[in-house]
Amino acid sequence: MVIDRAGLAGFLRGRREALQPEDVGLLRGPRRRTAGLRREEVAVLCHMSTDYYTRIERERGPQPSAQMIASIAQGLHLSLDERDHLYRLAGHQPPQRGASSEHVSPGLLRIFDRLGDTPAEIVTELGETLRQTPLSVALTGDATRYTGPARSRGYRWFTDPSARLLHVAEDRAHLSRMYAAGLRALLAVRGPGSRAAQLTDLLLERSEEFRVLWETHEVGIHPDEVKRYEHPEVGRLELNCQTLVDPDQAHRLMVYTAVPGTESHEKLQMLAVIGTQSLSSPSLGGADPGDS
């Protein structure tokens, strides 16, 4: 496919000018006069330099890679139809839609962008974290840094002992059953050859505990109503988890809250002040194939 530089530039300008700062989780300054978003704001949202983004809008520079186009599509909160159109204008085949897609829907992103002071994350059906709020990172570590099968929290649970450190010891056996049962149910839906099947094969090869649990053929093991963490900075936390599901993309927005007035609520506020400076533990809390 050939890049349509004029079409690409025009489409990006139109989408940028149609968005307001509050649409993408940015603050509107009191003396703002720009119609829509500034180029430098879009560049920050898309994790690229202002100069690089500006050259695309001005029909200059090299052809953007598919990875860059994915970042732009997500940064501009494009719908799936708009995302696919953007890929074609840039001279790339649009990625597959459905459960394997990592493009978060604009609606889910709009909600996520308003949760800056709350632990929240967006995950795939395999427990791969796509987005985290700063307080989520402070709570469980940066779960977006993993690559390969380790992106799945269920995979890390059975293959990396450090993945269990933030969870209360008494809860770990139940969580193991939940991860195995969730993956079994997902495999039945997605079938042979799916990413769920590939993850199952890897775990059967690499984890004796998983092999034992897999032979029980359990499904429907749900998470406890209250998630308990042993945080290295603030100690024991008891949090409720609310879930919003995007059925088209199989993504889930997980939001963690503490009951107001409780010790856990006070500790969560303390964690918001502490931030991520001294947290070295890997990501442990949140969603996985067994969460619901």
N, C-alpha and C positions, 0 to 999 in steps of 0.2 A: 504494500500500500504506500501511496505517496502523500507526503505532508501537504496540507492545504494551509499555507501560512496566513493568508488573508482571512480565511474562514476561522482559523484557530484564534487569531488575534481578536477578531470581532466578537467571537463567542465569549472569550475570556473577559473582554472589556464589558460586555453586556451583563455577564453574571456578576462581575465585581461591582458595577454601578447599581445593580439591583439589590445588593445586600447592605444592611445597616450593621454598625458595630455590635449592637445587642443581639443580632441574629446569629452571631458566631462567638458569643461569649466575651466580647470586648467592651470596654467602657467608652461611652460617648463623652468627649470633652465639651466643656461649656461654650467654647468659641469655634466649634467645628463648622466648616462651610462645605466640605467635600460632599458631593453627591455619591453615596455609596461608600465603599471601602477605598482606602488609599492603597497604592501598589505595595508600599512597605508593609502594610498590615497583612495583605494577602501573602506576601513573601514569608512573613513570620508564621502564618497559619500553615503554609505549605512546606516549611522547613527548608527554605532555599534563600539565596541572596536576593536582595531587591534588584540588583543589576541583572541577574539571570532572568528573573520573572519579567522585568521591564523589556528586555530584548525580545522575549516571546511575544509580548503585546505589540511590539513595534516591528514584528515580522523579520527579526534578525536572529543571528546566532545559529548554532547547530540544532538538528532535530532533537527535541526532548525525548529522553528514554521513556520506556513504559513505566519504569519506577517513578520518574518525575511526574508523569501524567497522573499516576495513581495518587501521588501526594497533592497535586493540584485539585483533583476531583474531590478528595476528602476535605482539603482546606476550604474549598468554596462550597462545601455542603451540597454537592450535586446529587440529584436523584440518579437511579440506575440508568434511566434513559439518557439523561444528560451526560453521565459518565461515559456511556458507550459512544455517544456522539463525539465527545472530546477525544477519546482514543482514536476514532476514525479520522478526525480532522488532523491529528498529530501523526497519522500514518501508521497506526498500530491496530492490531486486532483486539477488540474488547475482551477482557477476561471473562471467564465463565461466571454465570450467576448462580445463586442458590446457596446451599449449605457451606460450600467451600470458599465462598466469596468473603473477602475481608473488608469490603467497602461498607462502612457503617451508614445507615440510612440517615437523611437529614433530620427526621423527626427525633430519632434516638439521640443524635448529636445535640440537638437543641436542648433537650432535657439534661443531658450530661453536662453541657456548658454552664448550666445554672447550679451545679452542685460543687462549686469550687471549695466550699467550706465543709464538705461531707466526704467520708470515705466512699468512693464509688468506682466501678470499673465496668468496661464493656468487654465481654468475652464471647468466644465462639462456642459451638456445641462440644468441642474437644477441650474446653478449658484454657484456650489460648487468649491471653489478655491483649486486647487491641488498644485500649485507652485506660488511663488511670488518672484520677484526680491527685493533686499533691498530698492530700491527707491519706489517700489510699496507699501511696508510696511510703509515707511515714509509718503507716500501720503494718504493711506486709512486705515492703521492699519493692523494687522496680521489677515487675513481672514482664515488662515488654522487652527486656534485654536478652531474653533467651532465643536460641536458634534451634532449628531442627526439631526432632521429637520432644526435646526438653521444653519447648514452648507450651506443651500440654501439662497442666498442673497434675493431672492423674499420672502421667508418665514420670514426672519428677517424684511424686509421692512414693512410687515403688522402686525407683532407681537411685535416688539421692537422699541419704539419711538426714541431711540438713533441712530437707523440705518439711520435716515434721516438727521442727524445733519450736515454732510459735504455737503449736496446738497442745492443749492440755493432754497429759499422758493418758488419762482415762478415756479420752474421746477418740484415740487413734485407731483402735480396732474397728469401731463403727465407721470411721471415715474410710478405712481400707475396704470394708465391705461395700460401702456406698460407691466408691470409685469403680470397683470391679463390676458391680451391678449396673451402674450407669453406662459403662462402656459396652456391656453385653446388650443392653436395651438399644443403644445407639447402633450397634453392629447389625441388629436385626432389622432396623429401619433402613440403613444405608447399604447393607449387603456386601458380598465379596468384591474385592478390588477398591473399596472405599478407603478413605483415610482412617476411618475407625477400624477397618480390618487390618491395615498396615500397623496401626498403633497396638492392636491386640497381639499381632504376631511378634512385635518387638518385646512386649512385656512378657509374653509366654516364654520367650527366649532368655530374658534377662532377669526375671524376678521369680524366685521360688514361692514367695508369699502370694504373688498374683496367680501363679499356676494353681496353688491350692484353692484359692478363693474362686477361680474360674470354674473349677470342677464342681462347685456347689450349685451352679446355674441360678444364682439368686438374681432377681430383678426387683425394682420397686423399693429399694432401700433409700429412704429420704433423709436429708440432713436434719439435725436437731433444730428446734425452733430458735434456740439461742446458741450462737457460736462463741466459744471460749478461747481466748488467746492469752499466752504468757509473753508479754512484750518485754524486751530487754531494758527499756527505758522507763516504762510506767507500770509494769507489772500486769496483774490479771485484768482482763477486759472481757465483759460479756455483752455481745452485740447482737441485735436482731438484723436479719437480712431480708430486704424486700427486692423482688425481681420483676422486671418489665421485659417481656419477650417480643422480639421482632420476628414473626413467623416466616416472613419472606426470606430473610437472611440467616435465620437460626442463630441470631445474636441475642445476648441477654445483658441488660443493664442491671448490675447488682449494687444496691445501696445499703450501707451499714449504718445503723443508728443505735444509740444507747438511750435508755429510759431517762428523761430529764430528772434531775435531782439525785440520781444514783452516783455511786463512786465511779462507775465506768464512764458516765457522762462527763464527770470532772476530769478523768484521766484522758478522755478523747480531746477535751479542750486543751489540756496540757500538751498533748501530742501535737496539736495544731501549732503550738508555739515552738516546741522543740524542733519540729520539722524532720528532715531526712539527714541532717548533718552527721549524726553518730550512728545511724542505722546501717548495719552491715549484713543483716540476715537476708536470705533470699525470700522471694514472694511465696507466701504460704496460704493466706486466707483467700476466700472468694469462691468462684464458681468452678465447676468441673463437670464431666459428663454425668455425674449423679445428682448434681444440685437441681433444685427446682423451687 
